[in-house]
Amino acid sequence: FVSKDTGADRSYRLGDCPVAEAAFERWITMDILENFVETDVEEIALGIGKVAHHFAARRNKTRAIGSA
């Protein structure tokens, strides 16, 4: 993209920012809208927690099998 401030080209190729690229492969991002009420956010957080717990349990099970 072209910087609105400087007019300079700010192109980033794959590999230019390896730490950020690795983080984006692991992160979950989502929009939180202004019309969400507290229960909406709590339910979203609960859902994310359930999925994270499920995948953590799978990873731990796979590690236990691999170390046997």
Biopython code that builds the backbone (N, CA, C, O; Angstrom):
import numpy as np
from Bio.PDB.StructureBuilder import StructureBuilder

atoms = [
    (1, "PHE", "N", (0.832, -1.177, 0.000)),
    (1, "PHE", "CA", (0.000, 0.000, 0.000)),
    (1, "PHE", "C", (0.873, 1.236, 0.000)),
    (1, "PHE", "O", (2.071, 1.156, 0.271)),
    (2, "VAL", "N", (0.284, 2.368, -0.300)),
    (2, "VAL", "CA", (1.013, 3.629, -0.306)),
    (2, "VAL", "C", (0.625, 4.411, 0.943)),
    (2, "VAL", "O", (-0.557, 4.620, 1.214)),
    (3, "SER", "N", (1.626, 4.836, 1.694)),
    (3, "SER", "CA", (1.395, 5.590, 2.916)),
    (3, "SER", "C", (0.697, 6.906, 2.611)),
    (3, "SER", "O", (1.150, 7.666, 1.755)),
    (4, "LYS", "N", (-0.396, 7.180, 3.302)),
    (4, "LYS", "CA", (-1.093, 8.459, 3.141)),
    (4, "LYS", "C", (-0.272, 9.603, 3.720)),
    (4, "LYS", "O", (-0.401, 10.748, 3.287)),
    (5, "ASP", "N", (0.575, 9.292, 4.702)),
    (5, "ASP", "CA", (1.379, 10.330, 5.352)),
    (5, "ASP", "C", (2.584, 10.755, 4.509)),
    (5, "ASP", "O", (2.864, 11.945, 4.365)),
    (6, "THR", "N", (3.289, 9.767, 3.958)),
    (6, "THR", "CA", (4.544, 10.077, 3.261)),
    (6, "THR", "C", (4.488, 9.858, 1.757)),
    (6, "THR", "O", (5.351, 10.345, 1.026)),
    (7, "GLY", "N", (3.475, 9.127, 1.287)),
    (7, "GLY", "CA", (3.408, 8.792, -0.124)),
    (7, "GLY", "C", (4.329, 7.650, -0.522)),
    (7, "GLY", "O", (4.378, 7.263, -1.689)),
    (8, "ALA", "N", (5.062, 7.106, 0.454)),
    (8, "ALA", "CA", (6.004, 6.024, 0.178)),
    (8, "ALA", "C", (5.267, 4.697, 0.016)),
    (8, "ALA", "O", (4.237, 4.460, 0.647)),
    (9, "ASP", "N", (5.809, 3.849, -0.833)),
    (9, "ASP", "CA", (5.286, 2.505, -1.020)),
    (9, "ASP", "C", (5.644, 1.672, 0.209)),
    (9, "ASP", "O", (6.812, 1.593, 0.592)),
    (10, "ARG", "N", (4.655, 1.063, 0.815)),
    (10, "ARG", "CA", (4.870, 0.223, 1.997)),
    (10, "ARG", "C", (4.476, -1.212, 1.667)),
    (10, "ARG", "O", (3.533, -1.758, 2.240)),
    (11, "SER", "N", (5.201, -1.805, 0.751)),
    (11, "SER", "CA", (4.923, -3.180, 0.361)),
    (11, "SER", "C", (5.709, -4.129, 1.254)),
    (11, "SER", "O", (6.889, -3.915, 1.529)),
    (12, "TYR", "N", (5.035, -5.178, 1.698)),
    (12, "TYR", "CA", (5.670, -6.202, 2.524)),
    (12, "TYR", "C", (5.496, -7.536, 1.814)),
    (12, "TYR", "O", (4.376, -7.959, 1.527)),
    (13, "ARG", "N", (6.607, -8.185, 1.538)),
    (13, "ARG", "CA", (6.576, -9.497, 0.907)),
    (13, "ARG", "C", (6.585, -10.576, 1.987)),
    (13, "ARG", "O", (7.025, -10.339, 3.112)),
    (14, "LEU", "N", (6.102, -11.740, 1.637)),
    (14, "LEU", "CA", (6.134, -12.878, 2.537)),
    (14, "LEU", "C", (7.569, -13.091, 3.011)),
    (14, "LEU", "O", (8.486, -13.201, 2.198)),
    (15, "GLY", "N", (7.758, -13.147, 4.308)),
    (15, "GLY", "CA", (9.082, -13.333, 4.875)),
    (15, "GLY", "C", (9.703, -12.051, 5.398)),
    (15, "GLY", "O", (10.687, -12.105, 6.136)),
    (16, "ASP", "N", (9.147, -10.884, 5.032)),
    (16, "ASP", "CA", (9.681, -9.615, 5.533)),
    (16, "ASP", "C", (9.444, -9.441, 7.032)),
    (16, "ASP", "O", (10.235, -8.796, 7.719)),
    (17, "CYS", "N", (8.373, -10.007, 7.524)),
    (17, "CYS", "CA", (7.997, -9.858, 8.942)),
    (17, "CYS", "C", (7.660, -11.236, 9.519)),
    (17, "CYS", "O", (6.490, -11.510, 9.785)),
    (18, "PRO", "N", (8.653, -12.108, 9.719)),
    (18, "PRO", "CA", (8.372, -13.493, 10.102)),
    (18, "PRO", "C", (7.667, -13.642, 11.448)),
    (18, "PRO", "O", (6.849, -14.546, 11.617)),
    (19, "VAL", "N", (7.972, -12.776, 12.399)),
    (19, "VAL", "CA", (7.320, -12.891, 13.709)),
    (19, "VAL", "C", (5.833, -12.566, 13.585)),
    (19, "VAL", "O", (4.991, -13.292, 14.114)),
    (20, "ALA", "N", (5.514, -11.486, 12.894)),
    (20, "ALA", "CA", (4.110, -11.122, 12.701)),
    (20, "ALA", "C", (3.387, -12.182, 11.873)),
    (20, "ALA", "O", (2.240, -12.517, 12.169)),
    (21, "GLU", "N", (4.033, -12.706, 10.852)),
    (21, "GLU", "CA", (3.415, -13.735, 10.021)),
    (21, "GLU", "C", (3.115, -14.985, 10.834)),
    (21, "GLU", "O", (2.053, -15.585, 10.668)),
    (22, "ALA", "N", (4.027, -15.390, 11.707)),
    (22, "ALA", "CA", (3.795, -16.562, 12.556)),
    (22, "ALA", "C", (2.656, -16.309, 13.537)),
    (22, "ALA", "O", (1.844, -17.198, 13.797)),
    (23, "ALA", "N", (2.599, -15.104, 14.077)),
    (23, "ALA", "CA", (1.529, -14.777, 15.014)),
    (23, "ALA", "C", (0.170, -14.824, 14.328)),
    (23, "ALA", "O", (-0.789, -15.352, 14.891)),
    (24, "PHE", "N", (0.078, -14.284, 13.133)),
    (24, "PHE", "CA", (-1.200, -14.276, 12.420)),
    (24, "PHE", "C", (-1.671, -15.675, 12.068)),
    (24, "PHE", "O", (-2.868, -15.888, 11.872)),
    (25, "GLU", "N", (-0.756, -16.636, 11.985)),
    (25, "GLU", "CA", (-1.157, -18.019, 11.742)),
    (25, "GLU", "C", (-1.790, -18.642, 12.973)),
    (25, "GLU", "O", (-2.518, -19.627, 12.853)),
    (26, "ARG", "N", (-1.528, -18.087, 14.169)),
    (26, "ARG", "CA", (-2.048, -18.650, 15.415)),
    (26, "ARG", "C", (-3.202, -17.854, 16.009)),
    (26, "ARG", "O", (-3.990, -18.398, 16.783)),
    (27, "TRP", "N", (-3.312, -16.603, 15.669)),
    (27, "TRP", "CA", (-4.311, -15.735, 16.284)),
    (27, "TRP", "C", (-5.709, -15.990, 15.758)),
    (27, "TRP", "O", (-5.912, -16.395, 14.614)),
    (28, "ILE", "N", (-6.654, -15.740, 16.632)),
    (28, "ILE", "CA", (-8.056, -15.699, 16.243)),
    (28, "ILE", "C", (-8.473, -14.246, 16.391)),
    (28, "ILE", "O", (-8.323, -13.660, 17.463)),
    (29, "THR", "N", (-8.986, -13.675, 15.343)),
    (29, "THR", "CA", (-9.465, -12.305, 15.417)),
    (29, "THR", "C", (-10.939, -12.275, 15.053)),
    (29, "THR", "O", (-11.418, -13.094, 14.269)),
    (30, "MET", "N", (-11.634, -11.336, 15.624)),
    (30, "MET", "CA", (-13.051, -11.190, 15.323)),
    (30, "MET", "C", (-13.498, -9.778, 15.652)),
    (30, "MET", "O", (-12.855, -9.061, 16.418)),
    (31, "ASP", "N", (-14.583, -9.411, 15.070)),
    (31, "ASP", "CA", (-15.137, -8.093, 15.338)),
    (31, "ASP", "C", (-16.019, -8.141, 16.585)),
    (31, "ASP", "O", (-16.783, -9.087, 16.781)),
    (32, "ILE", "N", (-15.907, -7.134, 17.408)),
    (32, "ILE", "CA", (-16.824, -6.928, 18.525)),
    (32, "ILE", "C", (-17.604, -5.672, 18.163)),
    (32, "ILE", "O", (-17.032, -4.587, 18.064)),
    (33, "LEU", "N", (-18.883, -5.816, 17.971)),
    (33, "LEU", "CA", (-19.697, -4.705, 17.513)),
    (33, "LEU", "C", (-20.292, -3.926, 18.677)),
    (33, "LEU", "O", (-20.499, -4.468, 19.763)),
    (34, "GLU", "N", (-20.559, -2.663, 18.439)),
    (34, "GLU", "CA", (-21.057, -1.796, 19.506)),
    (34, "GLU", "C", (-22.438, -2.198, 19.996)),
    (34, "GLU", "O", (-22.839, -1.801, 21.091)),
    (35, "ASN", "N", (-23.177, -2.977, 19.211)),
    (35, "ASN", "CA", (-24.498, -3.391, 19.672)),
    (35, "ASN", "C", (-24.477, -4.710, 20.436)),
    (35, "ASN", "O", (-25.532, -5.186, 20.854)),
    (36, "PHE", "N", (-23.310, -5.312, 20.628)),
    (36, "PHE", "CA", (-23.214, -6.513, 21.446)),
    (36, "PHE", "C", (-23.470, -6.144, 22.907)),
    (36, "PHE", "O", (-22.982, -5.128, 23.402)),
    (37, "VAL", "N", (-24.234, -6.980, 23.576)),
    (37, "VAL", "CA", (-24.436, -6.799, 25.010)),
    (37, "VAL", "C", (-23.464, -7.720, 25.747)),
    (37, "VAL", "O", (-22.811, -8.563, 25.131)),
    (38, "GLU", "N", (-23.374, -7.557, 27.043)),
    (38, "GLU", "CA", (-22.401, -8.314, 27.834)),
    (38, "GLU", "C", (-22.572, -9.819, 27.657)),
    (38, "GLU", "O", (-21.580, -10.544, 27.589)),
    (39, "THR", "N", (-23.804, -10.300, 27.580)),
    (39, "THR", "CA", (-24.002, -11.747, 27.406)),
    (39, "THR", "C", (-23.494, -12.226, 26.049)),
    (39, "THR", "O", (-23.018, -13.356, 25.938)),
    (40, "ASP", "N", (-23.587, -11.390, 25.018)),
    (40, "ASP", "CA", (-23.027, -11.764, 23.713)),
    (40, "ASP", "C", (-21.523, -12.012, 23.838)),
    (40, "ASP", "O", (-21.014, -13.025, 23.360)),
    (41, "VAL", "N", (-20.830, -11.096, 24.472)),
    (41, "VAL", "CA", (-19.376, -11.214, 24.619)),
    (41, "VAL", "C", (-19.033, -12.421, 25.488)),
    (41, "VAL", "O", (-18.082, -13.144, 25.193)),
    (42, "GLU", "N", (-19.801, -12.644, 26.557)),
    (42, "GLU", "CA", (-19.550, -13.803, 27.421)),
    (42, "GLU", "C", (-19.749, -15.112, 26.662)),
    (42, "GLU", "O", (-18.965, -16.046, 26.831)),
    (43, "GLU", "N", (-20.785, -15.192, 25.827)),
    (43, "GLU", "CA", (-21.032, -16.407, 25.055)),
    (43, "GLU", "C", (-19.935, -16.643, 24.010)),
    (43, "GLU", "O", (-19.524, -17.780, 23.779)),
    (44, "ILE", "N", (-19.471, -15.575, 23.389)),
    (44, "ILE", "CA", (-18.375, -15.696, 22.430)),
    (44, "ILE", "C", (-17.121, -16.208, 23.141)),
    (44, "ILE", "O", (-16.452, -17.118, 22.652)),
    (45, "ALA", "N", (-16.807, -15.619, 24.296)),
    (45, "ALA", "CA", (-15.634, -16.038, 25.061)),
    (45, "ALA", "C", (-15.763, -17.497, 25.496)),
    (45, "ALA", "O", (-14.787, -18.245, 25.447)),
    (46, "LEU", "N", (-16.941, -17.901, 25.914)),
    (46, "LEU", "CA", (-17.164, -19.292, 26.316)),
    (46, "LEU", "C", (-16.923, -20.235, 25.138)),
    (46, "LEU", "O", (-16.290, -21.279, 25.290)),
    (47, "GLY", "N", (-17.431, -19.862, 23.968)),
    (47, "GLY", "CA", (-17.230, -20.693, 22.780)),
    (47, "GLY", "C", (-15.768, -20.824, 22.410)),
    (47, "GLY", "O", (-15.301, -21.917, 22.089)),
    (48, "ILE", "N", (-15.045, -19.726, 22.452)),
    (48, "ILE", "CA", (-13.612, -19.765, 22.149)),
    (48, "ILE", "C", (-12.887, -20.636, 23.158)),
    (48, "ILE", "O", (-12.009, -21.418, 22.792)),
    (49, "GLY", "N", (-13.249, -20.504, 24.427)),
    (49, "GLY", "CA", (-12.628, -21.316, 25.472)),
    (49, "GLY", "C", (-12.881, -22.806, 25.274)),
    (49, "GLY", "O", (-11.981, -23.622, 25.469)),
    (50, "LYS", "N", (-14.111, -23.163, 24.885)),
    (50, "LYS", "CA", (-14.436, -24.568, 24.652)),
    (50, "LYS", "C", (-13.605, -25.152, 23.510)),
    (50, "LYS", "O", (-13.084, -26.263, 23.615)),
    (51, "VAL", "N", (-13.489, -24.398, 22.427)),
    (51, "VAL", "CA", (-12.709, -24.871, 21.285)),
    (51, "VAL", "C", (-11.229, -24.983, 21.662)),
    (51, "VAL", "O", (-10.576, -25.973, 21.330)),
    (52, "ALA", "N", (-10.704, -23.973, 22.354)),
    (52, "ALA", "CA", (-9.297, -24.003, 22.768)),
    (52, "ALA", "C", (-9.037, -25.193, 23.691)),
    (52, "ALA", "O", (-8.018, -25.869, 23.554)),
    (53, "HIS", "N", (-9.941, -25.453, 24.622)),
    (53, "HIS", "CA", (-9.789, -26.587, 25.547)),
    (53, "HIS", "C", (-9.791, -27.902, 24.771)),
    (53, "HIS", "O", (-8.983, -28.788, 25.049)),
    (54, "HIS", "N", (-10.684, -28.029, 23.814)),
    (54, "HIS", "CA", (-10.764, -29.245, 23.004)),
    (54, "HIS", "C", (-9.451, -29.503, 22.261)),
    (54, "HIS", "O", (-8.928, -30.616, 22.293)),
    (55, "PHE", "N", (-8.918, -28.473, 21.591)),
    (55, "PHE", "CA", (-7.691, -28.660, 20.824)),
    (55, "PHE", "C", (-6.477, -28.855, 21.727)),
    (55, "PHE", "O", (-5.550, -29.576, 21.358)),
    (56, "ALA", "N", (-6.465, -28.225, 22.904)),
    (56, "ALA", "CA", (-5.362, -28.450, 23.848)),
    (56, "ALA", "C", (-5.383, -29.890, 24.340)),
    (56, "ALA", "O", (-4.330, -30.513, 24.479)),
    (57, "ALA", "N", (-6.568, -30.422, 24.604)),
    (57, "ALA", "CA", (-6.678, -31.814, 25.057)),
    (57, "ALA", "C", (-6.215, -32.769, 23.964)),
    (57, "ALA", "O", (-5.546, -33.762, 24.254)),
    (58, "ARG", "N", (-6.565, -32.478, 22.700)),
    (58, "ARG", "CA", (-6.110, -33.316, 21.582)),
    (58, "ARG", "C", (-4.600, -33.293, 21.458)),
    (58, "ARG", "O", (-3.971, -34.327, 21.234)),
    (59, "ARG", "N", (-4.013, -32.102, 21.605)),
    (59, "ARG", "CA", (-2.558, -31.986, 21.476)),
    (59, "ARG", "C", (-1.874, -32.746, 22.606)),
    (59, "ARG", "O", (-0.893, -33.451, 22.372)),
    (60, "ASN", "N", (-2.385, -32.608, 23.832)),
    (60, "ASN", "CA", (-1.792, -33.316, 24.967)),
    (60, "ASN", "C", (-1.922, -34.827, 24.805)),
    (60, "ASN", "O", (-1.013, -35.574, 25.167)),
    (61, "LYS", "N", (-3.042, -35.275, 24.264)),
    (61, "LYS", "CA", (-3.241, -36.709, 24.037)),
    (61, "LYS", "C", (-2.260, -37.218, 22.987)),
    (61, "LYS", "O", (-1.685, -38.295, 23.140)),
    (62, "THR", "N", (-2.070, -36.448, 21.927)),
    (62, "THR", "CA", (-1.132, -36.834, 20.872)),
    (62, "THR", "C", (0.293, -36.883, 21.409)),
    (62, "THR", "O", (1.055, -37.788, 21.068)),
    (63, "ARG", "N", (0.653, -35.928, 22.238)),
    (63, "ARG", "CA", (2.004, -35.932, 22.836)),
    (63, "ARG", "C", (2.198, -37.145, 23.734)),
    (63, "ARG", "O", (3.262, -37.765, 23.724)),
    (64, "ALA", "N", (1.165, -37.487, 24.515)),
    (64, "ALA", "CA", (1.270, -38.646, 25.419)),
    (64, "ALA", "C", (1.445, -39.928, 24.628)),
    (64, "ALA", "O", (2.230, -40.791, 25.020)),
    (65, "ILE", "N", (0.732, -40.071, 23.526)),
    (65, "ILE", "CA", (0.852, -41.258, 22.691)),
    (65, "ILE", "C", (2.230, -41.318, 22.050)),
    (65, "ILE", "O", (2.840, -42.384, 21.977)),
    (66, "GLY", "N", (2.721, -40.169, 21.583)),
    (66, "GLY", "CA", (4.032, -40.118, 20.921)),
    (66, "GLY", "C", (5.183, -40.396, 21.850)),
    (66, "GLY", "O", (6.235, -40.848, 21.398)),
    (67, "SER", "N", (5.024, -40.141, 23.148)),
    (67, "SER", "CA", (6.121, -40.343, 24.090)),
    (67, "SER", "C", (6.101, -41.722, 24.713)),
    (67, "SER", "O", (7.004, -42.080, 25.469)),
    (68, "ALA", "N", (5.066, -42.506, 24.398)),
    (68, "ALA", "CA", (4.948, -43.857, 24.988)),
    (68, "ALA", "C", (5.866, -44.834, 24.317)),
    (68, "ALA", "O", (5.895, -46.008, 24.687)),
]
sb = StructureBuilder()
sb.init_structure("model")
sb.init_model(0)
sb.init_chain("A")
sb.init_seg("    ")
for serial, (resi, resn, name, xyz) in enumerate(atoms, 1):
    if name == "N":
        sb.init_residue(resn, " ", resi, " ")
    sb.init_atom(name, np.array(xyz, "f"), 0.0, 1.0, " ", f" {name:<3s}", serial, name[0])
structure = sb.get_structure()
